[in-house]
């Protein structure tokens, strides 16, 4: 007389538990991915040519302001252009 199978209420509770577990899992994963995306910014370093142009520009600005003389400007510019790494 007693039915050992899940009744209608049993299925409802099982599906509710699965849905709740799925919801919380997706919410936690979404928050984790959002924090990871926002927190890391750009992982790629700028190209070497961009860094070299930036360094040359800063050197030219120092020369224009009179912080360094022409000989020092030319020497440093030569070093920047012949250097293999920025």
N, C-alpha and C positions, 0 to 999 in steps of 0.2 A: 503494500500500500504506500509506503514512503518512497518517494522518487529520489535516488541518489545523484541524479544529474543536476546540473545548474539550472535553477529556475529562471524565470524572467528577471527577477531581482538580482540574481547572481551575475547574469550577463551584463546587466546595467552597471553594477559595481566594477566588474572587471574592465569594461570599456571605459568607464570613468577614470579608473586608476591608470590605464594605459594612456589615455588622453592627457591626464594631468602630468604624468611622467614625461611624455613627449613635449608638452608645452614648456615645462621647466627646463628640460634639456636644451631645447632650441633657444630659450631665453638666455641661458647661461652661455651657450656657445656664441650667440649673437653679441652679447656684451663683451666677451673675451675678444672676438674678432674686431669689434669697434675700437676697443682700447688698444689693441695691437696695431690697427691701421692708423689711428690718430697719433699714437705715441712714437712711431718710428720715422715718420716723415720720409724724405728721400734717401734711399740707401745708396744710390749711385753717386760717386764723386764727380765733380765737374771735369770736363775734358781738359787734358794737359794744355792744349792751345789756348783755352779760355783762361787758365791760371797764368800762363805766360803773358798773355795780353794784359791781364790785370796787374801783374807785377811790373810790366813795362810802363803801364799807365801811372802807377804809383811812383815809379822812379822819375818819370817825366814831370809829374806834379811837384815832387821834391826839388827837381832842378829848376822848375819855373818859379818856385817860392824862394829860391836862393839858398836852400838848405845844403846843397852839394854843388861843387863847382863842375866845370865842363869835363875835366879829366876824369873825375870820379864818376860822373854820369856815363861817360863812354866806357870806362872800365867795367862798371857794373852791368851796363847794357850788353856788353860782349859776353860777360859771364852768364847772364840770363839766356842769351841766344845760343850759346854753345853747351850749356848744361843739359845733360841727358834726362834728368828728372827735375820736376818743379820744386 
